[in-house]
């Protein structure tokens, strides 16, 4: 049985590359993560999953990746109540600092009212941005992991490693023997 379904949307391949790194980290802890492009996903598949991770890039001035926009109706019809969900987003904090990882905020706005058990909030420490739709009300956390492959690519692997360990603990998944 799959522990986790990781659904991603990508145009450039960066979000998929991060998905593969996340999958590898979970695998090293003995957990199966099934990667699926959002274009190949369905509400039923999400509803059946034990837990989900959603990966989404933000385009330009807060734009949502087109495949995710097309998937919105499916996501809204998925059974998410009580389901453990974590998110990660890609953005450019310097070029688009007023909209840094806004797409994660967009996902949160869809998922949170459905009473999902959202995990993986990530501190804003170490980022330099002006605003984000993905900020928690206290403005000290993002609703998910923030990755900036444009400006801070050298920090991505360490951030992914730390976040995966955090999500493993929050999902309460025991390390497989």
N, C-alpha and C positions, 0 to 999 in steps of 0.2 A: 504494500500500500504506500502511496506517495505521502510523505510527511507534508510537503509544501508545494503549492503551485505558484510559480513565479511568472506573472503575466507582464510583458513589456511591449512598448510601442517604440519604433525607432525609424528615423529617416536616414541618418548618417552611419548607423551601426554602433555608435557610442553607448547607447542605453543597453543594447544587447551585449556588448563587451562587458559592461558592469554587471549585467545579469549573470554572465558566465563566471565572473570572479566571485560573485555571491554564491552561486551554485557550488563552486569549488570549495569555498570555505565551509559550507554546510556539509558537503561530502566528507571533508576531513574530520568532521565530528560524527560521521556515520549516518547522516540524514540525507534522504533522497529529495532533491528539488527538481521538479519537472519544469523546464522552460517552455513557454508557449508565447508566440507572437499574438498580440491582441487581435490581429486579423483572423487568427485561427481559433479563437476562444469563443465561449458561449456562456450565457447566464447559468445554464445547467452545470457546466464544468466547474465554474466558480462555486456554485452551491454545494457540489459534491466534495470539494477539497476540504481537507482537515484544517489547513491554514493557507493564507495567500500573502504573497508579496507583489506589489504593483510597482512597476518602473516606468517613469514618464519624463520626457524632456520638456522644457519650456522653450518656446520659440519666440525670438525677437522681443516684442513688448508685451509679454505675458501670454502669448499664444499657446493653445493646447495642441499637442501633436495630433494630426488629422485622423489617424486610425483610432485614437482614444476618443476623439469627438464622435466619430461614427459609431463607437461601441457604447456610448453613454446610455442608450435605451436598454441594452443588454445588462449593463452594470446595475442600472436602477431596478431591473426585474430580478436580479440575483438575490438569493436568500443569504443575508449577511448577519442576521441577528446572532450575537454571541460568537461569531467567527473571528478568529485571531487574524488580524491583517496588519501588515507593515508596508511602508512605502519608501521609495527613494526617487529622487529627481535630479536631473541634470540641468544646469544653467550656467550663465556667465555673469558673475557678480559685479564685474567692472563695466562691461559693455552694456549690460541691462540691469543695473543695480536697483532700479525701482521695481523690478519684476522678477527678482531672483527666485527660482524654482516655484513660480506661481502655479504651475500645473499640479504640483503636489497639493496645494491648497484647494484647487478645483476638485481633485479626487476626494479630498477630505470632506468637502461640502456635500458630495454625493453619498459617501460611505457613512459618515458620522450619524446622520439622522436615521439610518437603517439599523442602528444599535449594534454595529460591529464593535469588537473588542480591539481597538487600535493600539498597536505597540510600536516601538522603535522611534519614539520622539528623539530628536537629535539636537544637542546644544548649538547655539549660534556662535559660540566662541571660536575665533580663528577665521571668521569670514568678514568681508568688508563689503557691505551692501547697504542700500538705503531703505528698501522696503520689500516685503514679500507677502503674498496672499497665503503662504504656507506657515506663517508664524502663529504660535499658540497665543491665547489671549494675554498671557504674562509677557510675551515677546522675548522670552529667553530660550525657546526651543522652536525648531521646525517640526512639522507634523511627520517628518521622515528624514532619512539620510539625505544630505545635500552634497552633491558632487559637482565640482567645477573643473571639467577636463580642459577648459580653455586657459584658465588663470592659475589653478592650483593642482594640476595633474600629478605633481610629485607627492601630494598628500592623499591621493585617492586610495591607494592600496591600504595605508594605515587606517584611514577612516572606514573603509569597507571591513577590514578585519575587526576593528573595535565594535562596529555596528552589528556585525553578524553575531559576535559573542553576546552583545546586549540582547539581540532579538532571540537568540537561543534561550537565554535565561528568562526573558519575558514570555516567550511561548511555552516555557516550562517543558522543554524537550530535553530529556536525559541524553547524555552523550552515549552513543551506541558503542558496545564493546567490540 
